[in-house]
Structure formats: C-alpha cells, structure tokens
Amino acid sequence: MTVVCFMFCITVYAQEEETSAQLEQLGEQTDQEVPLPEEDEHTQTLQAFARRRLNLNTADAGALQSLGLLDALQVSQFLLYRKLLGPLISIYELQAVPGFDLPLIRRLLPFVEAGTELEPYYTWKDYVTRGKHVVLLRYFRPLQTAKGYLHNDSAGAHYNGSAERIMLRYRYQLSRYASWGLVMEKDAGEQFFRGAQRKGFDHYGWHVFLQRMGRVKALALGDFTVNMGQGLVQWHGLAFGKSAVVMQVKREGDVLRPYASAGEFFFYRGLGMTWQRGRWEVTGFGSRRRLDARSPGDSAIGEYSGSLVSTGYHRTAAELALQGNILQHSAGAVVKWRQGNGHLAWNVMMHRFSKTLRKSDDMYKLFGFEGNTYFNTSLDHAFGWRNFHFFGEVAADKHGRVAFLQGMLASLAHGADVALLYRHEDPAYQTLYGNAFGESSTVSNESGLYTALLLKWGSRWELSAYADVFRFPWLRYRVSKPSGGYDALMALAWHPDKTTAMTIQYRYENKPQNAPEHELPPYHVIRRPRQQLRCQFSMQPLPSVAWKCRVLAGRYHQTGQESWMVHQQWQVKWKKAWRFSAGHTWFDTAEGEGVFLSGQGFPGDNSLLRLSGKGWSVQAQAQCRLSEDLALWCRWQHGVYPDAEGTGSGWDLIPGNKRSNLQVQMQWEF
C-alpha cells in the first residue's frame, strides 16, 4: 500500500510539471495577467480515475484520450498492440507497447489497471449509489486593499462588493458513467447576499451527465461543453498550443462533456445526446442562455453595437448593466463514422443572438463579425496506417470562407517520433468558439507549418524540438500590416531515476509588432527577436521530501533588454495526514514585459502568475487530510516590488510595494 501511495505522489507531481510548462507557454502566447479559463474538468477526471481506475483491456480511444496523458500516436499504438496480441495480462506489459517508456508508464499507473476483458454492467441503482460525492469549497482574498475598494468622503467604493473570491461545488461522479452537480461562484468585487446579488452567488451552474446507457453513448442536461474536430468550428475544452510537449498537437476529446467548472462563458446550457449504433455516432445538442455584451443601442429598432464580454465580472454598476442583456440560441450536430481507431465526421454549428453585434472601426477588425447569426460546418478525419497517424479538418463559415488544418504523427523508429501540421485560415473566416492549434488564439488570418521531433534514449534521455513558420495575410492587433514570423524550441530532459529529473529548454522566436517609438500613422512594423533559456531540476533527497528549482532567462535583441526568474520550491510529507510546501521566487523583467509561473495553486487551479518588474515573492502551503474523506489546504503568498509605488493596474492597483493573498480550500468526499 505504501508503494502505491508513493507512486501516486510522483505521478501527480510529474503531470503537474508537464501541464505547468504548457500553461506558461500558453500565457506567453496570450499575454494574460488574469487566470486562464477556469476549466478544471481534466483534474476532476483524473481524480475520478484515481478512485476507480480505467480498465486498459476494455478502454476505447475516447477513454484513453480522456486521461490527457497520451498523445494520439500513443493511443493508436496501444490499440494496435491490444488488437494484435490480445488483452494485457499485467500492467507491466505496457513496457512492450511501442512508444511507451518508463516515465510515461509511471504517470499512468495511478489511473489505469489491466483488469478483465468484461466491461462492467451498471444498473440504474448502481448509477446512483456506487459513485462518489465530492464537496469543494475554495476561498481567496488579497490581504491589501486595492483602489477599487477604497471609500472617500465624496463617493463610495468603485466596486460594490468585497474582495473575496468564493467557489462552492458539489459533484457526484461514477467514473465515466454518471455525473451531476452544482457549482456556485462569487468573483472579487461582486456583492454577496445583498444589493444586486441578493440570491447569493453571482454565478450558478448545474449539470446532469450520463453515459453508456445502451445505444445512448452520452446524455447531457444543464451545463455541458462541446468539442468538434480540430477546433476550427468549436472547442470548449482547455487546449494547449506550442510547448515542450511537442507531439501534443492534435485536439482530442469526446464531443459532449459535463461542465462543472467556475467559468461563466465557455459552455452551453441546454440538452445534448450522442446516439451510437455500430460504427455510427450521431450527436445533437441545443442551448439557450444569456450572455454579457457591451454598449446597448436603440432598443426601438433592436440594434446592438458592441461585442460579447467573457470575463463574468459584475462588480460595478457599468458591469451589472451588461449582465445577461443578450440572448444566445445555439444548436449543432456531429455525425461520425468510426473505423478501428480512426473516424470521419461531419460537424455543423449555428448561433443566433437576440440583438445585432457590430465590429469596431479598427482596420485590423475589417473582417470582424457583424450580424446576429453564426453558421459553420466542417469535415474532420483521423486514421492510422502502420506507424503513421493522420488527422485534419476543413471548415467553412456562412459566407463560404474556408479554414483547414492537416497533421501527421509518425513513429520512424524505436524512440523516434515526428509531427507535421499545416494550417490555413482565411482572414475573413468567422467562428465564435473556435480554438485550433496555431500561433494565434483566434481561428482566422493565419497560415503556418509546424514540424516537431521527439527522440528518446532508453528511459533516461529525451530530446524534443519544434519549428513553426507562420504568416498573417491581414493586419492584427498591434501589427499594422500583413506580416509573418517563426518560432523554434529545443528541450533536453534527463531522468536518471524515478524521483530525479532535469530539463534544459531553449526557445527562439521572431514575431512582428508595431514599433513603440512610432505613432500611427504612419504604420511601422518591426521584428522582435527574443531568446529564452529555461532550466529545471527536481529530485527527492528523502522519500518524504521533494525539491525543484526553475531558472528562466530571456533577451529581446531589438532593445537589448533582459528578463530572468529563479524559483525554487520544497515539498514535505509528514506522516500520512500532512503535506507542506514552501517556495521563493526572484525576478527582474524588461519594461513592459513579464515572465510566467504556474502550478502554484491548489489542484485544479489553472491560474497563471505573471511577474513583471523587479522583486521577489514567497509562498507557503499546507495540506491536512483530517480523514480519508476530508482534506484541507491553506496557501499564503507575499510579493515585494522594491522600486514600485503600487502593484496592479486600474482599479485593482494596490498602493505600496507589497502584495499578499490568502487562499483556503476544503474537499469532502462521501
């Protein structure tokens, strides 16, 4: 039993490191100072598999993909191995599967098993009684008072509510078979059981999700997410872009998924169902919900000038005026034909708004959306042949503008994998919830070719590299002419034993941007070459002690400015009930730039910390498992910026050079 617990800790620790690197590079692409989309469905899925492990002898491609630990080529190779040689006799047989090495197997062990060949049969009573109830409470509060919460003699505070952020969630889950629950959230600055929020929380969400009921593969009621193809039409789930995990370029996931996260924008509310018969799957869904949008126009003619607002903040009278003032109807369908571990699918998606949306007059938004109806359709495919896996999608909007993506994953030899991906998106192509692999976070105005290589020597050495060349046919935000650029990365990882790992990563990018010293007009675009070196080392000097250190340095060639960060963290387990961690971060960044640090919160918290300026930060966290069913977390963070007169910006500005916050979480399972 002790060995199993030890392996679980190591596996989760390694998975957090992998996800941390992807989150940080996603933050660099989007330059976000706020948390990434509040989507923690993947963490909840892994927790469910830790309680009831996935049977590798009956798991299909969708179940293996839902783990989030395998790329498309590894899933394809495992299914081919099982088809040729039959079910696994032991979990240790994974070492014989092509593409599976010891570090990957260690990450899989806590969540999978090699059970019998029989899929368990659950009655309706089992759906209700054999799962796990989980209640999660998360509380966050800054310890200094920001500008928006200060009162003065002439006026009250800018924000109506208090600075606490509270999230309460109840969820019942039976592996991949049944899930239902309720999530409630209050953001910082929003009122709570008073004023505009007399009903308590600002956001309420609920879902009921059932799977594998005869020919009904999935049934969704309430809140759910939809993922189609490669994201050219629709992708709600958390999807990473370019990172050191160079082979994870294919979007994978079930079409319908339950939504039990705290985000208030990227989901649907209504009814959806997937019906399966033989090789055919048909999914249909409909949604009706109110969204926030800016600048109401003349209600007499039903016009609406502005755009949708995805933040979910309702802290001020202005933000409250936008709350739920536009109605969105959405409907879509997916018809999929499966052959082995491949498929061919037709996707269709439509949105209709109760009022008309209009684009701004900025030149880079010349091809932006106007109207009240979105319509997209696409064909996507995936199939394997020997050691190759091909995937792609071609999509069109209601005006006939086209976007397409084609990728290939291949295993050239034992320990040698490659990936190729080409995408082209018309500058005028329009989609609402698209999220495809690429340089930009939006699906339009981009062409590019991505190539990647992954080499492994035994179970200790791994070399990964990618190069991406891209072009933007039309203007972009802060880029005032058609342009292009390139991005390359190389990473070397060494795993001398189960508990020690070292990674060295070098990244070079050359991207266009308007010159800061030129005012518009005239438009003047320059290239901004940047180099970044990242080193990371982690080890366990004692079975109960883990240490990691991360060093990051970057340089902008155009300005000669440099940025660096040094972060180290200790984790200690004491007895079975207690875990402690403490970390220290030093940083010094170029003016207007920042470095990113993730993985500092609780499990499921995808917040990304952006460090800008010069200073240092400390954090301490304690976890106490009061019983097998009840766990508590408490985290304190304190940052000091010696040369700053205030931290933050706008109404979130905190006077002085210090910034602290406290975060508490409780989880009860029964």
N, C-alpha and C positions, 0 to 999 in steps of 0.2 A: 504493500500500500504506500509505503514511503517513497519507493522508486517512482510510482505513478504520479504522485503529487510533485516530485522534483521535476519530472519531465514536463508536466503541465506548466510549471512556472517558467522553465526555459523556453518552451514553445511560444507561450504568450509573449514573453519578453522579446523573442526574435521577431515575431509577427508585428509587434508594436514598432520595432526599429524599421522594418520594411515599409510599413504604412507611413511612418514618420517622414521618411525620405520622399515618398510620393506626395504627401501633403505639403511639404516645404517647397518642392518644385512647382506644385500647382499654385501655391501662393505667389511664387515669383512670376508666374505667367499672368495672374490676375491682379497682382499688386494689392492684395487685400490687407486692410488693417483690422477688419472685423472677422468674427468666426466664419469659417466656411459653412456651406449649407448644413443645417442641423439634422443630418441624416445619419443615424447610428444603427440602421437596420442590420448592417453586417456584423456589428458587435453583438447585437441581440441574437442573431442567427448562430454565431459561434458559441455563445453561452448555452443556447438550446442544444447544440450538438455535444457540448461538454457534458450535459446532463444525460442525454440519450444519443449515443454515438451513431454515426452513419454507417450502415452496413455496405461495405465495398462490393459485396457479391450480388447485391440487388440494386445498387445505386445507378441511376441513368446519368446522362450527360448533364442535365439540369441540376441534379442533386450535387454532383461533383463541382460544378461551376459555382454553386451557392456557397461553397466553403470559402471562396475567394483566395485560396492558397495555390491553385493550379492554373497555369495558362492553357490556352486552347490546344496547343500541341501536346502537352502532358495529358490532358483529358483524353484526347484522341488516341494516344499511345497506350494508355491504360485500358481503354475499352477494347482496343485491338488485341492486346495481350490476353484479356479475360475471354474474348471470343475464341482465340486460337487454343488456349491452354486450359480453359475452364475456370471455375471459381477458385479464389485464393484459399489455400489450406491454412495458412498462418499469416498474420500481419507482417511478419518478417520477409515474406515472399515479395514485398514491394521493392526490395533491393534488386530483383531481377527484371523489373519493368524498365524499359528504355526511357531515359530522361529523368528517372527518379534516383537522387543521390541521398546520402545520409542526412545532410541538413534539412532537405525537404521532408524526408520521412519523419524526422523528429518534430517538425512543425505540424505534421498531420496526426501523429499518434494520439493526442488527447481527444480528437474529434471523430475518429474512424475506428472500425473493427472489421474483422473478417469473420462474419457470422455465417449462419446457414444460408442456403440458396432461396429460402422461402421469405417472401415479403410478408410482414406481419399483417394480420387482419384485425381491424378495429371496428367494433360496433358503435352505434350512436352513444351508448353509455360510456364506452371507452373514450370517445372524443371528449366527453365532459369530465371524466373522473381521473384519467391517467396522466394528465398533463401537470404543469407546474404553474402556480400563481406567483407573480412577482410584482411587488410594490416598490417603486423607486421614487425617492424624494431628493431633489438637488437644489441647493441654495447657494447663491453667490452675492457678495456685497463688497464694494470698494470701501476702504477704511478712511479715505479722504473724501471731502465734499467737492464735487465738480461745480462749475459755474452755473449750470442749468438748474441746480437745486438750491442755490443761494437766494435768500429773500433780502429785499431792501425796503426803505421807507416808502418809495414811490410805487412799487409794484411787487407782486408776489414772485415766486419762483417760475422759471420758464417751463420746467417740467411739472406736470400735475401730480405725479406720484413719487414714491420713494425710490431709492437707488437699488433696492434688492431685485435680483432675478431669481424666480422660483419656477421649478418644473416638478410636477407630480404626475406619475404614470402608474397605471395598473395594467397588467397584461397576463393573460392566460395563454400558455403555449404547449402544444404537444408536438414536439419535433417539427416536421414539415406537414403535419396533417391538420392541425387546427390552431387558430389564434384569434383571440378577441381581447379588446381592452379599451381603455380611456386614457387620454393624455391631456394635461392642462398646463398652461404656461403663462407667466407674467414676466414681461421684459422690464429691464431697468427703466425707471421714469414713468411707468404706467401705474394708474391707480389700482387699488385692490380693495374690493368690497365697499367702495364709496365712489361718489362722483359719476363719471361716465362708465365705471366698471362696478356697478352695484351687484352684479351677479358673480363677482369674484375675479376669476382669471380672465385675461384678455382673449386667450385662445383656448378653445375646446376641440378636441378631435376624438373620433372613435372609429372602431373597425371590427368587423367580423369576417374571418377568412377561413375557408375550409378547402381541403384538397383530397384528391384520390377517393372520391365517392362514386364508384362505378365508372361510367363514362364521363362524368364531370371531373375534370382534372383540377379545376380551381374555381372557387366561388367567392367573390369579394363583395362585401356590403359595407357602406360607410366610406372611410378613407382608404385609398389604395394608390399605388404607383403603377405606371405603365412604361415598359421598355420595349422598343422596337428596333430590330435590325442592328445597325452600327451607329445609331443616334442621329442620322441625317433628318429624320422626321420627328422622333420622340425618344427622350431618355431622361427619366426622372431620377434614377439612382445615382449614387456617388460614383463618378467615373474619373479615373486619373489620366493625365496626359503623359508627356515625356518624362522619364525618370530613369534611375539606375536599374530599375526592374525592366530591362529593355524589351523583353518578349511579351509583356502585357500590353498589347496594342489593340486587341480585339475586345469589343464590348460584348459581354456575356451576361445572361440572366433570364429568368422567367418573364413572360410578358406581363403577368399580373403579380404583384407583391403587396402584402399588407403594409400599411403606413402607420407606424406607431412612434414617430419622431416628433420633435417640437417645432420644426419649421412650419411656416404658415403660407407657403406659396407653391412649392413643387410637389403637388399631389392633386388627386381628383377626389370628389365626394359624390358617390352615387352607387351604381351597381355594375359589376363585371363578371363574366363567366368564360371559362375555357372548356370546350367540349371536345373529347377525344374519341376517335374510333379508328382502330388500326393504325395506319401511318398518318392519318389526317388529324389536325388540330384546328379548331375554329374558336377564336376569341372575339367577343363583342363586349363593349362597355359604353356607359353613358354617365355623364357628370353634370351637376348643376351646383354652382357655388358663386358666392360674391367675393370680389377682389377689390383691392385698393387701387385707385388711379388718381392722377393729378389733373388740376385745372378744369373744373366743370364749366361747360359752355352754356349756351342759351337753352334752357330746358324746354322752351316753347317749340323749338324745332328739333329737339332731341339730339343736338350736336354735342360732341365731346372732344376737346382738344387736349392732347397730352398722351401720357404713357402709363403703363401699369407700374405699380410700386410693389416690390417683392420683399422689402425689409420686415414687414409685420410690426413696425413700431407705431404705437398710438399714445404718445407721451404728451403731446401738446394739442391745443385747440385746432391748429392747422392740420396735424396728422389725423386727428379724430374726424375732421371734415372729409377726409379721403376714405374713411373706413367703409368698406362694403358698398361703395357707390356705383359699382358697375357689375352687371350680372354676366357670368360666363356659362354658356352651354357647350359641352364638349362630347363628342362621340367618335368612336373608332372601331376598327376591326382588324384582325390578323388571321389570315388563312395560311396554314403551314403544312407542308408535306415533308415527312421525315423519311430518310433512307439511311439506315445504320446510324452513325453519329453525325450525319450531315442533314441538311434541310434546304428547302426552297420555300420562300414565304412572300405573300403579298400583304402590304400594310396600307391602311388608309386612316387619315386623321382629320377631323374638322373641328373648328372652334367658331362660335358665334357670340358676339358681345352685344349687350343691350344698347350701347352707345358707340359712336364712331371714334376711333383712335386716329390721331394725326401725328405725323413726324415733325421734327423741328426744321428750321431753315438752314441748319449747318450743312455745308457742302458734303461732308463725309456721310451724311444721312440721306443723300439724294435718292438712294434706292430703298430707304426705310419703309416700314409698313404703314399704310393708311387704309382705313376702312373698318369694318366690323366683322369680317369673316376670313378665317384662315382655312386653307384646304391643302393637304399634302398627301401624296401617295408614293409608294416605293416598292421595289422588289429587292429582297436580300437573300443571300445564299451562303452556305457553308458546306464544305465537303472535304473529305480526306482521300488521299491516294498515296499508298505506301507511306513514306516518311514525310509527306507534304500535307499541309492543311491550307485550303484556300477559303477566303471569305470576302464578302463585299456587299455593297448596296448601291442602287441607283434610285434617285428620288426626284420628284418634280412638285412644284407648287401650283397654285391655281392659275398662274399666268404662264405656265409652261417653262419656267426657269428650272434648270437642272443642277443637281449636285450628285456626285458619285464618288465612291471610295472602293478600292480593291486592295486586298492584302494577301500575303502569303507567309506562312510559317513553315520552316523545313528543318529537319534533323539530318545534317550532312554526314555525320559520323558520330560515334560514341563520344559524348561530351562536346559536340559542336553543333550549335543551332543558329539559324539566321532568320531574320524577319525583313520583309519588304512591304511598304504600304504607300500607295499613291492616292491622293485625293484632289478633287477639283470641285469648287463650289462657285457658281455664278455670282457676280457681285449683287445681282438683284434677287437672288434666291431668298425666300422668306419662310421661316418656321418659328413657332413660338417656343417650344420646349426641346429644340434640337441640342445635342451635346455630343458631337463626334470627335474622334481623335484628330488633333491638329495643333497648330500654333495658337490660334485664336480661340477664345471661349465661345464665340458665336459661330453658327454654321452659315457662312456666306463669305464671298470675297476672298477666297484663298485657294491656291494650288500649291502642292508640295509633294516631295518624295522623301520618305523616311526609310533608312536602312539600319539594321542592327545586327550585332554579332554577339554570341554568348559562347564562351569556351570554358570547359571545366577539366581540371586535372585531379582525378580521384575525388575524394570528398573534402579536400582541404583548400584547393585553389580555384578561383573563379574570376574570369576576365569578361567584362561586359562593356560594350561600346555601341554608340549610335551616332549617326549623322543625319541631319534633316535640312533640306534646302526648300525654301518656301517663297512664294510670290503673292503679292496683294494687287490684283488688277485695278482696284479703285482706292480712293482715299480711306483713311482710318482715323480714329481718334488720336490726335497729336501727331499724325503723319499726313501731310497736306499734298501728297501726290502719290501716284502708283509707285510701289516700291517692292523690295524683297530683302531677304536675308538668309542666314544659315545659323545652325546650332549644332554643336557636337559635344559628346561626353564620352569619357572613358573611366571605368572603375575597376579596381583590382581588390578582391576580397580574399582573405586568408582565414581559415577555420582550423587551427591546429588541434583542437579537441572540442568536446561538447559545449564547453562553457566559455570559450575564448574566441573572439572574432576581431579582425582588423580590416578596415576598408579605407582605401585611398581613392579619391574621385576628383577628376579634373574636368571642368566644363568651359567651353569657349563658345561665345555667341556674338553675332554681328547683326544687330537689328536696327531698323530705321526709326528716326524720331525727329520732330521739328527742333531746329537749333534754338536753344534757350535765349541766345543773345539777339535773335532776330524777331521783330514784331511783325505780325501779319496785317496786311500784305507788306512786302512780298513773302511768298511761302518759300522757306528754305529748309530742306530735309537733309540731315546728315546721318552717317552710320555711327553707331555707338558700340564699338567692340568692348567686350568685357571678358575677363578671365576669372575663374573661381576655382579654388582648391579646397577640398574638404577631406579631412582625416578623422576617422572614428575608431575607437578601440574600446572593447568591452571584455570583461573577464569576471570570474568568480574566484577570488582568492580563498574563500571558505564556502562550504555548502550553503551557509545562511547569509552570505554577503556577496553582493554584486556591485561592480563599478563600471562606469562607462565615461568616456571623455570624447568630446567632439570639438574639433578646431576647424574654423572656416575663414578663408581669406579671399577677397575679391579686389579686382582693379579695373577701373574704367580707363581705357587708353586715350580717349578723346580729351579728358580733363586731367588725367593723372591722379585722380582721387582713389583712395583705397578704403576698404572696409574689412573688418575682421571680427571674429567672435570666438571665444573659448568657453566651453560649457562642460562641466563635469557633474556627475550625479552618483550618489551612493544609495544602495537599497539593502536593507537588513531585515531578515526574518527572525522573529523571536518567539520561540515555542510554536504552537500551531495557530495562535489567535492573532498575533501582531505582525505587522509589516511597517517598516519606517523607510522613508526616503528623504534625502536632502540634496539640494543642488546649488551650484553657484555659476553665474554667467558674467563674463566680461565682454564688452562690445564697444566698438568705435566705428561708426559708419560715415560714408561720404555724405555731404549735404544733400538732403532731399532723397536719399536712398535708405535702404533698410536691409537687415538680414532676418531670416525667419527661423523660428524654433517651434516645433510641435511635440506632441506626446507628453505634455506637462500636466495634463488634467486627469480626470478620472476615466475609467473605462467607458468608451462610447462618446467621450467629449472630443469632438474633432476641431476644437478651437486652435487657431494658428496665431502664435505670438510674433508680432513684428517689432523688432528692436531697431530704433533709429536714434542717431545722435551718439553721445558718448556717456557711458555709465556702467553700472553693474546691477545685478539682480540676484536675489537669493530666494529659495523656496524650500519649504518643508512639508511633508505629507505623512500622515499616519493612517493606517487601516487596522481596524479591530473587528475580528469575527467573534461576536458575542456568543453565537451558537452556530450550528450547521446551517441555519436558515436566516440569520440576521447578521448583517455586516454594516460597519460604519466607516466613512472616510472623512478626513479633515485635512484641508490644504491651505497654507498661508504663503503668500508671495509678496516680496517687497523689492521695489526697484528704486535706484538712486541715479539721478542725472545731474552731476555736479555743476555743469555750465548752463543749465536750463532754468528759466524763470517760471516755467509751467510745463506740464506734460499733457498730451492730448491736444485736441483742436476744437474750435467752435464752442458749443455749449457743454461739451464733455471735457473742457480744459480744467485741469486741477492746478491751482496756484502752488508755486514752490517747486522743488526739485525731487520730491519723493512721491511714490505711488505704491499703494499696497492694496491687497484684496484678500478676502477670506472666502473659502468655498467648502461646503459641507454636503455630504451625500449619504443617504441611508438606503439599503436594499434589503427587503424582507421577502423570503421565498417560503411558500407553504403549499 
